[in-house]
């Protein structure tokens, strides 16, 4: 599957290696979500979440663990059931790494 870039007005990277990312636009009526906020990709059967230098941050809720605030540019391998809060009430859930 193609990687995804999630945000209020997501933009693709200037240079694309391999498959071009899928751009996923989400509503942000309060402006809490950055234009290009979060990256999601599969790598060797796991899902990797990356905060793309967002302004207001990304909170990751891994099942059975404490909330983790990703630093700008930080990546994290996540498991199915992980919830990712990017602001404005938008929460993404990782279902599987198919």
C-alpha positions in Angstrom: 0.0 0.0 0.0 1.0 3.6 -0.6 2.1 5.7 2.4 -0.4 8.4 3.5 0.0 12.0 4.4 -2.8 13.4 6.7 -3.6 17.0 7.3 -5.8 20.0 6.8 -4.3 20.6 3.3 -1.7 17.9 2.9 1.1 18.3 0.3 3.3 15.6 -1.2 7.0 15.8 -0.5 9.2 17.6 -3.0 11.0 14.4 -3.9 9.1 11.0 -3.9 11.0 7.8 -3.7 9.0 4.7 -4.7 5.2 5.0 -4.5 3.7 8.5 -4.2 1.8 9.0 -0.9 -1.9 9.2 -0.7 -3.1 12.6 0.5 -5.8 12.5 3.2 -7.6 15.7 3.9 -9.3 16.0 7.3 -11.5 18.9 8.7 -9.9 21.3 11.1 -12.5 24.0 12.0 -10.3 25.3 14.9 -7.1 25.2 12.9 -5.5 22.7 15.3 -4.4 20.3 12.5 -1.4 21.3 10.4 -1.7 21.5 6.6 0.7 18.5 6.4 0.4 17.0 9.9 1.1 13.2 10.0 2.7 10.5 7.9 1.6 6.8 7.9 3.6 4.1 6.2 4.1 0.3 6.2 7.6 -1.0 6.8 8.3 -4.7 6.9 4.8 -5.6 8.1 4.4 -2.8 10.7 2.9 0.6 10.6 5.1 3.6 11.3 3.5 7.0 12.3 5.6 10.2 11.8 4.7 13.7 13.1 5.6 15.8 10.1 6.7 18.8 12.1 3.1 19.7 13.1 2.4 22.9 15.0 0.2 21.5 17.7 1.6 17.9 17.9 0.4 14.4 17.7 -0.7 12.2 20.6 -0.4 8.4 20.3 -2.5 6.1 22.4 -1.0 2.6 22.2 -3.2 -0.1 23.8 -1.9 -0.9 27.3 0.5 2.0 27.4 0.6 5.6 28.5 -0.2 8.5 26.1 2.8 9.5 24.1 3.2 13.0 22.6 5.4 12.7 19.4 8.0 15.4 19.0 8.1 17.2 15.6 9.7 14.8 13.1 9.5 11.8 15.5 8.4 8.4 14.3 6.9 5.5 16.2 6.1 1.9 15.2 2.5 1.2 16.3 0.3 -1.9 16.7 -3.3 -2.5 15.7 -5.7 -0.7 18.1 -3.4 2.3 18.4 -5.3 5.6 18.3 -3.7 8.8 17.0 -5.1 12.2 18.1 -4.1 15.0 15.7 -6.4 17.6 17.1 -9.8 19.1 16.4 -11.4 15.9 17.5 -9.8 13.9 14.7 -8.6 10.5 16.0 -7.2 7.9 13.6 -7.2 4.2 14.6 -4.7 1.7 13.3 -6.7 -1.4 12.3 -3.9 -3.6 10.8 -0.7 -3.6 8.9 -2.0 -5.5 5.9 
